Amino acid sequence: MAVVLTVLVLFFGGFVAGFILLVMGAINFDFTNSEIPPGVNQPAKLRIIHIILISTAVLGKILENIGICTQVSFVRYMQGRKTLGMDPKLFIKDLWFEKVPVRIYQPKVPPASQRRGVLFFHGGGWVFGSLETHDKLCRSIARESESVVVSVGYRLAPEHKYPAAFEDCLSVTQHFLQNTEHYGVDPARVIVCGDSAGGNLAAAVSQTLTGRSDLPKLRAQILIYPSLQAMDFNLPSYQQNRGVPLLFRERAAFYVLQYLNGHAADLEEVLEGSHIPIDIKLNYQKWVSPDNIPEKFKLRGYKPRVLLDCTTEVFEKLKRFCEPTLCPLLAEDSVVQQLPESFILTCEYDVLRDDGLLYKKRLEDNGVRVTWFHLEDGFHGIINSFYSDWLSFPAGKRGLDNIV
């Protein structure tokens, strides 16, 4: 018995010691590699969230190295294991639309008329995120706006490369537009909405449906710090916020490569800007250029970069970055002009800030009505920061209130 107890003490002692070393390593990584600007409210909370994320990723890598599971599957498991159960104000049901899992949130309060419908596409870099990770956010939108919300569990990269996620979101949207009466939704009041990668998918779906005469027109699109281009990772916001949690510049490029090819072999070329030929860059410079960013957003240490050319071999692998269904900022004016009223939320301390600012300008230049809400003290991921109330941020609540 004494021998067994000794073994158990040694085992659990080693586990605890290993866990402490893991957390200490994550803390060291956070302070060494990240930068939390003085303008962020409650910076200690952001550090804690970042350390939790780093610790999860490191533990996942350890488990992958010893052959238990992949890092990606472990992180997905840890992110999605929280369940909130029943909601006193909502009917919640999991269904399948066109072979894609969806979760529908319907207010229990009897409606005075047909409700609006919201198709929600979650963020997570096309690699992470699920119906579970954005469950609390979707409940809030459904309750506060008294809307029917359909959250879409699209296929994820790297297992399912582009355009799998886009195709899933498009097919669910089409299905819902054709069957709104089943859910008490007004077909003229359907909105697409998404955060981060989900904002990319919402923009791509909205553009694709502009030419469809067989479906009701979308009422609006809501883009929450969306990722909209992969042409230039040296825009002012990418330079200024390169090390600001929760999305580093390098990770933003890594995720879009995972979505495109299922790997990130050309990450360095993408980061330095040698992945698109100069003539193509110049062609799109009317839309993707620091010149289109208001000067006040360039004051914080922005340095213009020289355009670099690329090899035919690299461009051959990455040429689909020029497709609007992957990078909606590159859509033609004839498409942009037909887009519905738009709401764009951006955060000052977010590498994707300028994607939102550039798209705002494109929409306005083409006569589309835009409501823009900018969180001066916001960072990427703040709207869906964490389940725990004590790790939430006042700016995130302000952003959500404006979305609602």
C-alpha positions in Angstrom: 0.0 0.0 0.0 2.8 2.4 0.9 4.4 1.7 -2.5 1.2 2.5 -4.3 0.8 5.7 -2.4 4.4 6.7 -3.2 3.8 6.1 -6.9 0.6 8.1 -6.9 2.3 11.0 -5.0 5.1 11.0 -7.5 2.7 10.8 -10.5 0.5 13.6 -9.4 3.4 15.6 -8.0 5.0 15.4 -11.4 1.8 16.4 -13.2 1.3 19.4 -10.9 5.0 20.4 -11.4 4.6 20.0 -15.2 1.4 22.0 -15.2 3.1 24.8 -13.2 6.0 24.8 -15.6 3.6 24.9 -18.5 1.8 28.0 -17.1 5.1 29.7 -16.2 6.2 29.1 -19.8 3.0 30.6 -21.1 3.4 33.6 -18.9 7.0 34.1 -20.1 5.8 33.8 -23.8 3.1 36.3 -23.2 5.4 38.9 -21.7 8.1 38.3 -24.3 6.1 38.1 -27.5 2.9 40.1 -26.8 2.3 43.8 -26.5 -0.8 45.1 -24.7 -1.2 48.8 -25.6 -1.9 51.3 -22.9 -5.3 52.1 -24.5 -6.7 48.7 -23.7 -9.0 48.8 -20.7 -8.3 46.1 -18.1 -5.0 44.9 -19.6 -4.5 42.2 -16.8 -7.7 40.4 -18.0 -6.4 40.3 -21.5 -3.1 38.9 -20.3 -4.9 36.2 -18.4 -7.0 35.2 -21.4 -3.9 35.1 -23.6 -2.0 33.0 -21.1 -4.9 30.5 -21.0 -4.9 30.3 -24.8 -1.1 29.8 -24.9 -1.2 27.1 -22.2 -4.0 25.2 -24.1 -2.0 25.3 -27.3 1.2 24.2 -25.7 -0.5 21.3 -23.9 -2.1 20.3 -27.1 1.3 20.3 -28.8 2.6 18.0 -26.0 -0.3 15.6 -26.5 0.3 15.6 -30.2 4.0 14.9 -29.8 3.3 11.8 -27.6 0.7 10.6 -30.0 -2.5 11.1 -28.0 -4.3 13.6 -30.2 -3.6 16.5 -32.6 -3.1 20.0 -31.2 -6.0 21.3 -33.3 -8.4 18.6 -32.0 -7.4 19.3 -28.4 -7.8 23.1 -28.7 -11.2 22.5 -30.3 -12.2 20.2 -27.5 -11.2 22.6 -24.8 -12.9 25.5 -26.5 -16.2 23.7 -27.1 -16.7 21.7 -23.9 -18.8 24.5 -22.2 -22.5 23.9 -22.4 -25.1 26.4 -21.1 -28.2 24.2 -21.1 -31.7 25.4 -21.3 -32.6 29.1 -21.7 -35.8 30.5 -20.0 -36.3 32.9 -22.9 -35.4 30.8 -25.9 -36.3 27.6 -27.7 -33.0 26.1 -28.8 -32.8 23.2 -31.3 -30.0 21.5 -33.2 -30.9 20.7 -36.8 -29.2 20.0 -40.2 -29.7 22.3 -43.2 -28.3 20.8 -46.4 -26.1 18.4 -44.5 -24.6 21.3 -42.4 -25.3 21.3 -38.6 -27.1 24.4 -37.4 -28.4 25.6 -34.0 -31.6 27.6 -34.0 -32.5 30.1 -31.3 -36.2 31.2 -31.2 -37.6 33.7 -28.6 -40.4 32.2 -26.5 -42.2 35.6 -26.4 -45.1 35.5 -28.9 -44.2 37.9 -31.8 -46.4 40.8 -32.8 -45.5 40.0 -36.4 -43.0 37.9 -38.3 -39.5 38.1 -36.8 -36.2 39.1 -38.4 -33.8 36.2 -39.0 -30.1 36.2 -38.4 -27.7 33.7 -40.0 -24.6 33.7 -37.8 -21.2 32.4 -39.0 -18.7 32.0 -36.1 -15.1 33.1 -36.0 -12.0 31.1 -35.2 -9.7 31.5 -38.2 -11.7 28.9 -40.3 -9.8 26.4 -38.1 -11.4 26.8 -34.7 -14.8 27.8 -33.4 -18.1 25.9 -33.3 -21.8 26.1 -32.4 -20.6 25.8 -28.8 -17.9 28.5 -28.8 -20.5 31.2 -29.9 -23.5 29.8 -28.1 -23.6 32.5 -25.5 -23.2 35.3 -28.1 -26.0 33.8 -30.3 -28.3 33.5 -27.3 -27.6 37.2 -26.5 -28.4 38.3 -30.0 -31.6 36.3 -30.1 -32.9 37.5 -26.7 -31.9 41.1 -27.0 -33.1 41.7 -30.6 -36.0 39.2 -30.4 -34.7 37.6 -33.6 -34.6 34.0 -34.8 -30.8 33.2 -34.9 -29.4 30.3 -37.0 -25.8 29.5 -36.0 -23.9 27.6 -38.7 -21.5 24.8 -37.9 -19.6 24.9 -41.1 -16.7 22.6 -42.0 -13.2 23.6 -40.7 -9.7 23.8 -42.1 -7.2 22.2 -42.4 -9.3 19.1 -42.9 -11.7 20.9 -45.2 -10.0 23.5 -47.4 -11.5 26.5 -49.2 -14.2 26.8 -50.4 -15.8 24.3 -48.0 -16.7 26.8 -45.2 -18.0 29.3 -47.7 -20.1 26.6 -49.5 -21.6 25.4 -46.2 -22.6 29.0 -45.2 -24.0 29.7 -48.7 -26.1 26.5 -48.8 -27.5 27.1 -45.3 -28.4 30.7 -46.2 -30.1 29.6 -49.4 -32.0 26.9 -47.5 -33.2 29.4 -44.8 -34.3 32.0 -47.3 -36.4 29.4 -49.0 -38.0 28.2 -45.8 -38.4 31.3 -43.6 -42.1 30.6 -43.0 -41.3 27.5 -41.0 -39.6 29.7 -38.4 -41.9 32.6 -38.3 -39.4 34.8 -40.1 -40.1 37.7 -42.5 -38.2 36.8 -45.8 -37.5 40.5 -46.3 -35.8 40.8 -42.9 -33.0 38.2 -43.1 -29.5 39.3 -42.0 -26.1 37.6 -42.4 -23.7 38.1 -39.5 -20.3 36.9 -38.5 -17.2 37.7 -36.5 -13.6 37.5 -37.8 -13.5 34.6 -40.2 -17.2 34.5 -39.9 -17.3 38.1 -41.0 -15.4 37.0 -44.1 -18.0 34.3 -44.8 -20.9 36.7 -44.2 -19.4 39.2 -46.7 -18.7 36.4 -49.3 -22.3 35.0 -48.9 -23.8 38.5 -49.2 -21.8 39.2 -52.4 -22.7 35.8 -54.0 -26.4 36.3 -53.4 -26.6 39.8 -55.0 -27.3 38.4 -58.4 -29.9 35.9 -57.3 -33.5 36.8 -58.5 -34.9 33.5 -57.2 -34.4 34.3 -53.5 -35.4 37.1 -51.2 -32.8 39.9 -50.9 -30.8 40.0 -47.7 -31.9 42.9 -45.5 -28.4 43.6 -44.1 -24.9 42.2 -43.4 -23.2 42.6 -40.0 -19.4 42.2 -40.1 -17.7 42.1 -36.7 -13.9 42.7 -37.1 -13.9 40.8 -40.4 -11.0 39.3 -42.3 -11.5 40.5 -45.9 -8.2 40.3 -47.8 -4.9 38.4 -48.0 -3.2 40.8 -50.4 -1.4 42.9 -47.8 -0.3 41.9 -44.3 1.6 45.2 -43.9 -1.3 47.6 -43.7 -1.0 50.1 -40.8 -3.1 47.9 -38.4 -1.0 44.9 -39.1 2.2 46.8 -38.3 0.8 48.6 -35.2 -1.0 45.6 -33.7 1.3 42.7 -34.8 1.8 41.4 -31.2 -1.5 42.4 -29.6 -3.6 39.5 -28.3 -5.8 37.8 -29.2 -4.7 37.7 -32.9 -1.1 38.2 -33.8 -0.1 39.3 -37.4 1.6 36.0 -38.0 -1.4 33.9 -36.9 -3.7 35.9 -39.1 -1.7 34.9 -42.1 -1.3 31.4 -40.8 -5.0 30.9 -40.5 -5.9 32.1 -44.0 -3.2 29.8 -45.4 -4.7 26.9 -43.5 -8.1 27.7 -45.0 -6.7 28.0 -48.5 -4.2 25.1 -48.7 -4.4 23.2 -45.4 -0.9 24.2 -44.5 1.3 27.3 -44.1 4.3 26.5 -46.2 4.4 30.0 -47.7 3.9 31.9 -44.5 7.1 34.0 -44.8 6.3 35.1 -48.4 2.8 36.1 -47.4 4.0 38.1 -44.4 6.7 40.0 -46.4 4.3 40.6 -49.3 6.1 38.5 -52.0 3.2 36.2 -52.7 1.3 38.3 -55.3 2.9 39.7 -58.5 3.4 43.5 -58.5 1.1 44.0 -61.6 -1.8 42.3 -59.8 -1.1 44.3 -56.6 -1.2 47.5 -58.6 -4.4 46.5 -60.1 -6.0 46.0 -56.7 -4.3 49.0 -55.1 -7.3 51.1 -55.8 -9.1 49.0 -53.1 -6.3 47.6 -50.9 -3.9 50.4 -50.1 -2.8 52.4 -47.0 -3.8 55.5 -49.1 -7.4 54.6 -48.4 -6.9 54.5 -44.6 -7.7 57.7 -42.8 -4.5 59.5 -41.6 -5.5 59.3 -38.0 -5.1 55.5 -38.1 -1.5 55.8 -39.3 -0.1 57.9 -36.5 0.9 55.0 -34.2 4.2 53.9 -35.8 3.2 53.0 -39.4 6.0 52.7 -42.0 5.2 52.4 -45.7 6.6 49.3 -47.4 8.2 48.8 -50.8 6.2 46.5 -53.1 7.9 43.1 -53.6 7.4 40.8 -56.6 6.8 37.1 -56.3 7.8 33.9 -58.1 5.5 32.1 -60.5 5.8 29.0 -58.3 4.5 30.8 -55.1 1.7 32.6 -57.0 0.5 29.4 -58.5 -0.1 28.1 -55.0 -1.7 31.3 -53.7 -3.5 32.8 -56.7 -6.9 32.0 -55.2 -6.3 34.8 -52.8 -7.6 37.0 -55.7 -11.0 35.3 -55.5 -13.7 37.5 -53.9 -15.3 34.4 -52.2 -12.0 34.1 -50.3 -11.1 37.8 -50.1 -14.4 39.8 -50.4 -12.6 43.2 -50.5 -11.6 42.3 -54.1 -15.1 42.1 -55.5 -16.0 44.2 -58.5 -17.9 47.5 -58.1 -20.8 46.0 -60.0 -21.2 43.5 -57.1 -20.5 45.9 -54.3 -23.1 48.3 -55.5 -25.8 45.7 -55.0 -25.0 44.8 -51.4 -27.5 45.4 -48.6 -27.2 47.9 -45.8 -24.1 47.1 -43.7 -22.9 47.3 -40.2 -19.1 47.1 -39.6 -17.5 46.8 -36.2 -13.8 47.5 -35.9 -11.3 47.6 -33.0 -8.4 49.9 -32.7 -6.0 47.2 -31.4 -6.7 44.6 -34.0 -4.6 43.5 -37.0 -7.9 43.3 -39.0 -9.0 46.8 -38.2 -7.9 48.1 -41.7 -9.8 45.3 -43.5 -12.9 46.7 -42.0 -12.0 50.4 -42.8 -11.1 49.6 -46.4 -14.4 47.7 -46.9 -16.3 50.5 -45.3 -14.8 52.9 -47.8 -15.6 50.6 -50.7 -19.2 50.2 -49.7 -19.7 54.0 -49.1 -18.0 54.8 -52.5 -20.5 52.5 -54.2 -23.6 54.0 -52.5 -24.2 51.3 -49.8 -25.4 52.6 -46.5 -22.9 51.7 -43.7 -23.2 52.0 -40.0 -19.7 51.9 -38.5 -18.9 51.3 -34.9 -15.3 51.5 -33.7 -14.1 50.4 -30.3 -11.2 52.7 -29.4 -10.2 50.4 -26.6 -11.1 47.2 -28.3 -9.0 44.2 -29.4 -9.7 41.2 -31.7 -12.1 38.7 -30.2 -13.5 41.1 -27.6 -17.2 40.5 -28.5 -16.9 36.8 -27.8 -14.1 37.1 -25.2 -14.9 34.3 -22.8 -17.9 32.6 -21.1 -16.8 33.8 -17.7 -18.3 37.2 -16.7 -15.2 38.2 -14.8 -13.2 37.9 -18.0 -15.5 40.0 -20.1 -14.8 43.6 -21.1 -17.0 46.8 -21.0 -16.0 47.5 -24.6 -17.3 44.1 -25.7 -20.6 44.8 -24.1 -20.8 48.2 -25.9 -20.0 46.4 -29.2 -22.7 43.8 -28.6 -25.3 46.4 -27.7 -24.6 48.2 -31.0 -24.8 45.0 -33.0 -28.2 44.3 -31.3 
